[in-house]
Amino acid sequence: MQWKQRVVLWSLVAASLVQQPAPEVRVSGGWVQGIISADGSFYLYTGIPYATSTRFRAPGPPPKWEGTLRAVNDIEVCPQVSIVTGSVVGSEDCLKLNVYVPAMTVMRPRAVMVFIHGGAFVVGSGGRFIYGPEFLMKKDVILVTFNYRLGALGFTCLGIKEAPGNAGLKDQIAALKWVRDNIGSFGGDPDNVTVFGESAGATSASLLMASTTASGLFKRAILQSGSGISNWAINREPVRVASLVASKLGFHSEDPHELYEFLSKTDYRDLVPVMHGKPEELFFDTQLLHLPCVEEIIPGEMSVITDLPWNLFIKKKNHVPVVYGTNSREGMFLTAEVDGSVEGRNGKYIVASDLSFSSVEEGMRVSRAAQDFYFGSDRISIERINNITDLYTHLYFEVPSILESELLLNSSSEPVFNYIFDYSGGRNLLKFRTSRSGGGEKGACHGDELFYLFDAAVLPFRLSEADRDMVDFLTSLWSNFAKYGNPTPAKQPSLVRWEPSDTGQLRFLHIGQVSRMGAMPNPSAYRLWRDIYLRYRKTNYKQPSILQPS
């Protein structure tokens, strides 16, 4: 009798481990069948191809297949260097997406949230290891995550038909078009799509907002720690960067056609690891190598970014409500590996090359004013790491997000919501990984908010009560915005009311242990950088960084 009970028990366990099929769905490529989540609350359709890849070019249409595609395997990453093993992983056949759908039947189509992952345009994917859907599935929205091409494969920009540039952004547009054409089959509303992203994903969303090629593909946007007008958003010398990559591989040329011939035939396992960064120069730039570019207008080719994003935002009237926000200690992520070599910045600029000066002397005067603001009479050094963290936070993330908010407020009647994420809990993974003191600092590092939106497999432990409350709070805000265009609708009075900003008066939701509405977090830093950028911002992408006096 005892033996029979054990057999029954193990049978029940085994049955629970069998993947139960979700309903079959017809998409543009054919039929797909996913699985039901372990708790039965939502369906997972994973690894669906949304486009085909041609190196350095815009993606082709989705492939078609016979029979029913088993959409049960998480999406494989696009080629990149693994941050775990240091080896090249992934496949060029990587343009795939995941669709997550609540299982409960509803009478009307659901709002759709499409997430663009970050990773400095060189790493990351839309897979479940980081971007697990469980938290958002409780909010009755459909979630779509996807891959796009990264690094040299996604952002080689030679200004010729064979390699016009921004293939990675064109992948994102293809994914959004797939959602428009197919999400209705999953019960989603193609007219109520919110795009949201973090870091490079937020910068991508910003660039898609600025571009006319993505118009009509999404109704709202949430930008987490990224802006199209930040100094790290655009590669201002793309052919030179491609030449640096080729030279690292033993091929020396600055001719776009010759570079294309070489790079197009290079095995991706050799091409992807070239990450030596740009040579250190007068300007204080990030060491990112592969970025979106301003494209040449080429007949027959889609051009996503045709001018500097600042100019595109001024020219294009925005019709998209937006949430903009950053984390209180963004720069901690970048200062994790700062060493004594940072002292070499003394005597150089601490402003970036998206500014232009009439002479080196004028640039140095502006830079000294910024250095005095952050370091006073002290030199830049490893002993002033907290000052460097503040500089990185403001220059690379916080101020660009605010300035882009103001651009939209001045050119649109659509609402703009601003936030600062300052919560420190058990899921602030990036702070714990990059902090010099084990994560004991106050505030939130770059990327920390992700783990309160997504149930990442990398964090399998049980939620604390405070962290559970933050998960519920943040996912409520994001999903409400996707459903209603208002993060705190009147029907949910338990949420602190998030007031939109106005022209001349930005209002911030400070998200922390106790969330509240408040003022701009660092007004003096904002004024410093606003005044510098109003006077010296490059408005012509071919403009040199140092102008010769006339």
Helices and strands as residue ranges (DSSP letters): H 2-17, E 21-27, E 30-36, E 42-49, E 68-70, E 80-81, E 88-89, E 96-102, E 110-116, H 134-137, E 142-146, H 151-155, H 167-182, G 183-186, E 188-198, H 200-210, E 220-224, H 238-248, H 256-265, H 268-271, H 309-315, E 322-327, H 332-335, G 340-345, H 360-375, G 382-384, H 385-392, I 393-398, H 399-411, E 416-421, H 429-434, G 448-452, H 465-484, E 508-511, E 516-518, H 523-536
